[in-house]
Amino acid sequence: MSVTWQRKDLLSLRELSAEEIGKVLSTATVFKEILGRPIKKVPALQGRTVVNLFVEPSTRTRISFELAAVRLSADVVSLDKESSSIRKGETLKDTARNLEALQAGTIVIRHRSAGAAHFLAERLKASVINAGDGSHEHPTQGLLDAFTIQERMGKIAGVRVLIVGDIVHSRVARSNLWALTKLGAKVKLVGPSTLLPKEFAELGAEVSHDLEGALEEADVINLLRIQHERQVHSRVPSIGEYAALFGLTTERFRRCKPGVLLMHPGPIHRGVEIASELADGANSVILDQVTNGLAVRMAVLYLVSGGRGIGGET
């Protein structure tokens, strides 16, 4: 039975069912096919206004959402902290309500404070999409990672996914964990004890501090960025020591399965999280993640807007 999407917002993957996650992925498959056509634009959101409110810096996510809205024929406005009245002291609530008064139908928000997207969704009639809030969640990154695994491996259930690095600060790790475990993947988290509290085991993942012991069984390895802006330097002795113990080097890679997928949410610190030749190698799907992010974000914008007529009923 086809699942009907009934949410006006996408705030976190923790609150979605496996069927709802599957709905996003199947819709993204339709849009991925459309993006392969000579004419890549569809009128699904024609007449609707999408505002990208990025209070925290971003390159890939912001451009991806902008392109996704354009491909759906929406009118697109992008704001950051420096170009909005937030810089003058206006509250986030007042900024968003002014945007809604200007007929913004969807607001995509990235904010350094966890819960910012939920805060707006409770106060606005407009749809709100969380593009990353603090160390809480990054739903569309989790969805595009799941989409990439499904596309390349043909399934998610039973796949062994290893997520490595700065888990405690990572909204990507949390969104991946919720999406992948709900879809039946086996998730293991690996990192220094200072960046991977044992409490994460309560969320449905296996926790380990031994990278080399975990490599041989992994079907997918997702290497997380070291987040300097979140004071990681106070939790690890040095970046060099982190790279020596938890970076995926060419020597460590020899322990992996031949067909293992190498993923990274970006931006990559080459030679820290992953050796440069591996990031550019045959096992890397890092650029596939970027490409798939466009299809996934088109699907999310389409579904929260109540879109119909592309690939069947919503």
N, C-alpha and C positions, 0 to 999 in steps of 0.2 A: 504493500500500500504506500502511495506517495505521501510524504510528510508535508503538511501545510505550514509555511512559516508564518508565525503570528506575532513576532516581536517587532516593536518599532525601533529598538536599539540593539547594538552589539557591544556589550560592556565587558564580558569575561567569558572564557570557555568553561570555567568551573560550573556556571549555572546552566549550560546547554546540555541537552541530552545527546546521546550517541547518534540518534536519528536526526537531530537538528544539525549536528556537525556534518553528518553524511549529506544532508540537503545542501549545505554550502559547497561541499566538495563536488557533488554532482552538477550543481549549477555552474561552478567554476570550469568544469570539463566542457560545458557548452560554450562558455565564453572563450576558453582556450582555443577551441576550434574556430570561432569567429575571428580571433586575433590572427589566425593563420591565413585568412582570406585577403585578397587584394584590397578590398574595402573593409576596414576594420571597425567602422563606426556603425552603431545601431541607435535607433531613436527611443530606446527604452525609458530614458529619464528626460526626454525633451520637455522643456518648460519648467524643470525643477532646478532649484539652486542649491549647490553644495558648497559649504564653507569649510576650508581647512584651517583650523585654529591651532597652530603649532607653537605653544608657549615654550616648549623645549626644542632644541635644535634637532634637525633630521635632514637627511638627504634622500635615501632610498624610499622610505615610507611616504614622505611628503610627495615626492615626484610620482610615485606609484599611484597614490590616491588621486592626484591631479589628472594623470593620464587616464585612470579608470573612469573618472567622472566625464572627461572629454569624450572618451570612446562610447559612453552611454548617452552622449548629446546633452548632458546637463550644463547649466551655466556654473562656472567655477570661480570662486574668490578664495585667495589664500592670504592668510595673515600670520605674522609671527609677533613675538612680544615687542620687538622694536618698532613695528609698524602699526601697532594697535594702541588703544588708550590704556591698556594694562600698564604700560610704561609710565603713564601719568598718575597711576594710583587707582584706576577704575577696577572694581572687583570683577572676578571671573563671571559671576552671576549676571552682573549688569552688562558686561560685554556680550555675553551669549544672548541675553534677552533683547538687546538692541539688534543683534543679527537676526533673531527670530522675527522681530518687528519689521525687518526689511525683507521678509518672506523667504528666509533661509529654510529650506525643507529638511536639510541634513547638515549636521555639524560634526566634523571629524576633529577630534581633539587629542593632542599629545601634551602631557603636562608632567612636571617632575613630582607632583604630589599624588600619592596613591589615593584612589577614590574620586578624583576630579571628574571623570566621565560619569560615574554614578550620581554625583552631586548635581550635574547639569541635567541628566536624564530625568531625575525626579522633579525638576522644576520647569522643564520645557515640553511643549507639544511637538517640537521638531524632533526628528530622529537624531540620536547621538551614537557615534561610533568611537570606541576607544582605540586610539592609535599608539597607546603606550602610556601608562600612568605609574610613575615612580618605579618601585621594585615590585609592583603588584602583578600586572598582566600586560601582555601584548597580543591580543586575540588574533589579529590577522596574520601575525608572524607564525603563531602556532598552527593556524589553518593552512598557510602556504607550505609550511614544513611537512604537515601531514599529507597534503596534496602531492608534494614532490615525492615522498616515500611511496605513496600509493601508485603514482604514475610510473615510477622507475622499477618498483618491485612487484606490482600487480596486486598488492594487498597491504594491509596494516596489521591485521590480527596475526599474532604469533611472531611478528618481526621483533628482533632484539635491538633496541635503540640505546646507545650509550651517549649520555650528555655530560660533557666535561668542562670543568672550569669554575668560574665565579657564580656558583648557584645561588648563594644567599642574596645577592643584589639583582639577580636576573629575572626580569619579567618574562623573557623568552622561555626560560626553563620552566617556569610555572605554567604558562599557556601550553607548551609542548607536553608537559606532564599530564595535564587535564585531558587534552585532546587525544593523545596517544593511548593512554590507559583506558579511556572510555571506548576506544575503537579496538582494543584487544592486544595492543603491543606490550612487550615486556621492556620496561624502562629501568635503566640503571644510571644513577648519578655518581660521578666521580670528581673529586677535587680535594684541595687541602682542607683539613679539619676546620680551619678558621673561616673558610668560604663555603663549607657544606655541613651545617649542623645536622646532627642525627635525627632531629625532629622531622626532616623531610621523608623519612621512612614511613611516617604516619600518613603521608599523602598517596601512598600506593607504589612507591618506587623502592628499588634496592639501593642502598647507600654504601659506597666504598671509597677508600682513600688510596687505592692501589690501581693506578692506571694500567700498568703493564699486565697485571693479572686479569684485566677486564677486556683487553683488546681482542683476544682470539675468538671470543664468542659473539662479538658485535656484528650485526648486519648493517647498521647505520651508526656513524659517529658524528655527533653534532658538537662542534667546538665553540664554546662561548667566548665572547670578547672580554678581556680584562678591563674593568670599568674604572679607569683612573678617576673619573669625576665623582665616583661614589666612595672615595677614600679607601680603595683597595690596598694602597701602599701601607696602610696601618695594619693590614691583616696578613701580609706576606713579607718575608725579609727583603726580597728584591724581585724585580721582573725577571732577571736572569735566573734566579733560583726557581721561580715558578716555571719558566720555560724548560729548565733542566729536568724537573720532576713531572710536569703535567703537559708539556708541549708535545704535539704529535710530530716527531722527527722521522726522517726517512728510515732510520734504524728501527724505531718502534713500529713503523708501518709494516715492516716485514713480518710482524707477528699477526697481522690482520688477515681476514679472509680475502681471497682474490677479488671478489666482487663487492667488497664493502663500499658503502656510499659515504663520502665525506661532505659534511655540511657545515655552514657557518652563517650566522645571521648578519654579519658585517657591522661595522667596518673591520677588516682583518688586520691584525698586527702580525705581519709576516715574520716568521722566525721566533714568535712567542707562542701563540696558540697552535700554529701549524707551519710546517716548513713551506717555503715559497713554491718549491717544485711540486708539492702535494696539492697545494691550493689550485695550481694550474694543471694538475695531472688528470689522467683518464678517469679516476675514481671520484673526482670532485664534481658535485652538482650545485656548487655555490651560485653560479650564474643562472642555472635552471631555477633556483629558488627565487631569484630576482624576477625572472620572466614569469614564473607562476604566481608571484605576488600580484601582478597586474590582473590576471584572470580571477584570482581569489577576491581581490578588492572590488572588482566589477561585480562579482556575485554578491558580496556583502551589501554594497550600495544598492543594488537592484532589489535584494530581498527586504531590507529594512524600509525601502520606499514603496513596498507593496507592488512591485513591478510584475507585469504579466506579459505573456506573448513570446517569450524567448525560451525555446526548449520545453514548452509545456507549462502547465499551471504551477503556481507557487503555493 
